[in-house]
Amino acid sequence: MNIIIKTKGSVKMSDAVKAHINEQVVALDKLFNRSENVTVNVLCIEKSQKFKCEITIVLKHVVLRAECNGDTLYAAIDQAVDKIEQQLIRHKKKVNDIIRKREGISQYFVTKANEVEEVEKTPEIKVKHLDVMEMSVDEAITEMELSDHEFYMFKNEESHTYCVVYKRKNGGYGLLQSLE
């Protein structure tokens, strides 16, 4: 683990503060994979008798960042390390859940494939008979909106062909028109 410590303002970085930072951050090492080359950036700032500690850790798929204020530099460092630890634990849980789900998904597909082989039936088709009325495209759109459906079938009064008007996913409307 590579720890980079920077200061801003009038912060005096004593050996005791550096040792405290190293001790706190190295304790997080148990939460990282051994294969990861981790660089931890620690920035300590003092503004008007208040201290601020910023810790940033950039990993392969996530950036962990904590920014804490405290009356003392030690308090700000401890709070920031605690926040980073919570973020790391949350991230590890998410990754582990994804891995477990991925393993579960493969078993799910095997089970579903077996079920499909057992039950190879044609899905039920619901048939609805319509009395198709002759109207304009604008009237058909109005009827579709009033019926709260995604499409509406009608006979175009201009071309005397069967048509379907529908709502498009990206907004607007579409028109399907038969050739005869």
N, C-alpha and C positions, 0 to 999 in steps of 0.2 A: 504494500500500500504506500503510495506516494502522497505526502501531506505538504501542501504549499500554504504557508502562513503569510498574510499581508496585513499591513496596518494602514489606517488613514487617520488624519487628524493628529491629535496630541497623544495618541496611545503609545505608551512605552512597553515594548515587548520584552519582559524580563525572562530569564531562563525558567523561572517557576511557572509563568503563564504558558510558555512553549511546552513545558513538560506536562502541564495540565491538559492542554489541547491534544498533545500526542496520546496521552493516557486515555482520554475520553474517546477520541476518534479510533484508536487502535482497538478499543473494545467492540466497535462495530464490525471489525474484520470477520468475526464469526458468522455474520449474516451474508457475506459475499461468497460467491463460488471461487474456488482456488484458481480457476482458469482465468478469471477476470483480472485485468490490470487496472486497478482502481486509483484514480487521482482525486484527492479531496482538496478543494480550495476553501480556505478559511480567511475571512476578511473581518478584522476587528476595527470598529470605528468609535470615536468618542465625540459626542456633541453635547455641549452645555451640561456637563456633569452626568450624562447618561451614556451608557455603553450599548453598542449594537454589535451583534455577531452574525455574519452571514456565512452559511456553509453550502457549498454547491458540489454535487457529485454527479458526473456525467457517466452513465453506463451505456451499454450497447443499445437498449431500446427505451430507456427512460432517463429523465433528468430529475434528480432529487434536489430540492432546495429548501432551506429553512432560514428565516430571518427573525431574530429575537432581540428584544431590548431588555435591559436590566439595570439595576442600580450599580452593580459591580460587573466587571468584565467576566469574572468566573460564573456569575449567575446567567449572563447572556450566553456564554459558551455552553453551559449545562442544558439550558432550555433548547438551544439550537440542536444539540446532539440528540436530545430526547425526541424532538420533532423528526429528525432524519431517521432515527431508529423506528419510529411509528410508520413513517412512509415506506421504509424498507420492508417491514413486516407485512404491511398492506400489499405491497407490490409482489412479494414472495407468495402470499396467499392467492392472489389473482393468477399468477403464473401456474401455481400448483393446481388450482381449480380448472384452468384451461387444459392442462395436461390430463387431468382425470377425465374431463369431459371428452377429450379427444379419444382416449382409450375406450370410454363408454360408447362413443359414436360408432366405432368399428363394430362393437358387439351389437349395437342397435341395428345396423344395416344387415348383419348376418341374420338376426331374428326376423327382420322385416322381409328379407328375401325368402326365408323359409315360409313365412305366412303367405306371401304372394304366390309361391308355387302351390301351396295347398288350396288357395281360394282364387282360382283364375276365372272370375265371373265378369260378364259385361256389366259395366255400371248402369244403373237405372237411369233412363232418360225420361224426363218429364215433358209431356207434350201439351202445348197450349194452342188452341185454335183462335184465330183472330179474324175479325171482320175489318179488313184493311180499307181505310177511308182515303178518298182522294183529297189532297190538300197541298199547300205550298210548303217549301222547306222551312220558312219562318214559322208557319203554323205547327209543323211537326216538332220543331225545337221547343216551342211553347208547350205543346202537349207532353213532350218528354220531361220538361222541367216540372210541370204540374203533377205528373205521375211519379216523380222522384226516382226514375229509372236511369240507367246508364245509356240506354239506347231506345229507339222508337222506330217501328216499321210503318210505312205509309206508301200510298201510290201518289207519285208526283203528278200534279195537275197540269204541268207544262209539257212534260215528256211522256206522260202516261206509262211510266215504268215503275216497277217496285223498287223502293229505296229504304235504306236504314240510316237514320241520323244517330250519331253517338257522341259522347263526351270524350275528349282526348285527355290523356294523362297530364300533358304539359299545358293544358288550358285550351279553350276553344272547342270547336266541334268538327266532326268528320261526317262525310256523306258517302255511303255505299250505294251504288246505283246499278241495276241490272242492265244488260245490253239490249234487251227487248222490252 
